[in-house]
Amino acid sequence: MKETKEENVVIRPDEKPEFQPGEKGFAVFLLLIGLFFTWQSLLLYQKAPGASGSGAIPLFCSVVIDLLAIVILIADRKKQSVSSGKPFGQAVKNAFRYLANRDVVVMAALVLVYCVILYLGVGFMIVTPVFLWVGMTYLSRGNYGKNIIWTALCMLFIYLVFRVLFSVVLP
């Protein structure tokens, strides 16, 4: 049996790790976010208690997120990941490197630029199709014409649902 050694962890070919870097830590992140929203929704619930109060649904949803995150943490506590056995700093660095690949960074930058342009007052119906087309074209590595059609269909759907059906004034 051939063994490969990767920075203090011996991984045998028959013992493939079940998780990529950062996947086990995501349940912890989800629990922390859920606890924050539970606290916020409790504050909201105190202002208008009751099942029909403004904090009832957020409280219910955030508690469900908390409980499910705890279930995930318990179920996955003994499973192996690529970072198992590595020092915490190295595991965090590996997770960041794995999760923040080039596509994620580029799309996060596009979202940031999109938000800034909307904030500056350029219309939703102008900025959104450009954002959708650029994002789809980048992620699909081409398909310029096909992405124009998908962008038009998305914008038509957004317009029909939000502007026509729900009468929402788009920014």
C-alpha positions in Angstrom: 0.0 0.0 0.0 1.5 3.3 -1.1 1.1 6.2 1.3 1.4 9.8 0.4 2.5 12.3 3.0 1.2 15.9 2.9 2.4 18.3 5.6 2.1 16.1 8.8 -0.9 14.1 7.5 -0.6 10.6 6.2 -3.4 9.9 3.7 -3.7 6.4 2.4 -5.3 6.0 -1.1 -8.1 3.8 0.4 -8.9 6.5 3.1 -9.9 9.5 0.9 -10.8 12.5 3.0 -14.5 13.3 3.0 -14.1 17.1 3.1 -12.2 19.7 1.2 -10.5 22.5 3.1 -12.9 24.8 4.9 -16.0 22.6 4.6 -16.0 21.5 8.2 -15.4 25.1 9.4 -18.4 26.3 7.3 -20.7 24.6 9.8 -19.1 26.7 12.6 -19.5 29.8 10.5 -23.1 29.0 9.9 -23.7 28.4 13.6 -22.1 31.8 14.5 -24.2 33.6 11.8 -27.3 31.8 13.0 -26.6 32.8 16.6 -26.2 36.4 15.6 -29.5 36.4 13.7 -31.2 34.6 16.5 -30.1 37.3 18.9 -31.2 40.0 16.4 -34.6 38.3 15.8 -35.1 38.0 19.6 -34.7 41.7 19.9 -37.2 42.2 17.1 -39.6 39.6 18.6 -39.5 41.5 22.0 -40.9 44.6 20.3 -43.9 42.7 18.8 -44.3 39.3 20.5 -46.7 36.7 19.1 -47.0 34.4 16.2 -47.9 37.3 13.9 -45.2 39.7 15.2 -42.5 40.9 12.9 -39.9 38.8 14.7 -41.6 35.5 14.7 -40.5 34.2 11.3 -36.9 35.5 11.6 -36.7 33.9 15.0 -38.1 30.6 13.8 -35.7 30.5 10.8 -32.6 31.5 12.7 -33.3 28.9 15.4 -33.7 26.2 12.7 -30.4 27.3 11.2 -28.8 27.0 14.7 -30.2 23.6 15.3 -29.2 22.3 11.8 -25.7 23.7 12.2 -25.3 21.9 15.5 -26.6 18.6 13.9 -24.0 19.1 11.1 -21.2 19.7 13.6 -22.1 16.6 15.6 -22.5 14.4 12.5 -19.2 15.6 11.0 -17.0 15.8 14.0 -15.1 12.5 13.4 -15.0 12.7 9.6 -11.6 13.4 8.0 -10.8 16.4 5.9 -7.8 17.3 3.8 -6.7 19.6 6.7 -7.2 17.1 9.5 -4.1 17.0 11.8 -2.7 20.2 10.5 -2.0 23.2 12.7 -5.0 25.6 12.9 -3.1 28.4 11.0 -2.2 26.1 8.2 -5.8 24.7 8.0 -7.2 28.3 7.8 -4.6 29.2 5.1 -5.5 26.1 3.1 -9.2 26.8 3.4 -8.8 30.4 2.3 -6.7 29.3 -0.6 -9.3 26.7 -1.6 -12.3 28.9 -1.1 -11.0 32.2 -2.5 -10.0 31.0 -5.9 -9.7 33.3 -8.9 -13.4 32.9 -10.0 -14.7 33.7 -6.5 -12.5 36.8 -6.2 -13.4 38.1 -9.6 -17.1 37.6 -9.0 -16.9 39.2 -5.6 -15.2 42.2 -7.2 -17.9 42.3 -9.9 -20.6 42.3 -7.2 -18.8 45.1 -5.3 -18.6 47.2 -8.5 -22.3 46.5 -9.2 -23.3 47.7 -5.7 -21.2 50.8 -6.0 -22.6 51.7 -9.4 -26.2 51.2 -8.1 -25.3 53.3 -5.0 -24.1 56.1 -7.3 -27.6 56.2 -8.8 -27.2 54.5 -12.2 -30.5 52.7 -12.8 -31.2 49.0 -12.0 -32.4 48.3 -15.5 -29.1 49.6 -16.9 -26.6 48.1 -14.5 -28.1 44.7 -13.9 -28.1 43.4 -17.5 -24.4 44.5 -17.9 -23.5 42.8 -14.6 -25.4 39.6 -15.6 -23.8 39.5 -19.0 -20.3 40.2 -17.8 -20.6 37.7 -15.0 -22.0 34.9 -17.2 -19.5 35.6 -19.9 -16.6 35.4 -17.4 -17.9 32.2 -15.8 -18.7 30.4 -19.0 -15.4 31.7 -20.6 -17.2 33.0 -23.7 -20.6 32.3 -25.3 -21.2 36.0 -25.9 -24.3 35.7 -27.9 -25.9 33.0 -25.8 -25.3 35.1 -22.7 -27.1 38.0 -24.3 -30.1 35.8 -24.7 -29.9 34.5 -21.1 -29.4 38.1 -19.8 -32.5 39.2 -21.7 -34.6 36.3 -20.3 -33.4 37.0 -16.8 -34.2 40.7 -17.1 -37.6 39.9 -18.6 -38.4 37.6 -15.7 -37.3 40.1 -13.1 -39.4 42.8 -14.8 -42.5 40.7 -15.1 -42.3 39.3 -11.6 -41.3 42.3 -9.6 -42.5 45.3 -11.7 -45.7 43.9 -13.2 -46.8 41.2 -10.8 -45.8 42.7 -7.5 -45.6 46.4 -8.5 -42.2 46.9 -7.0 -40.4 50.1 -8.0 -37.0 48.9 -9.2 -34.1 51.1 -8.2 
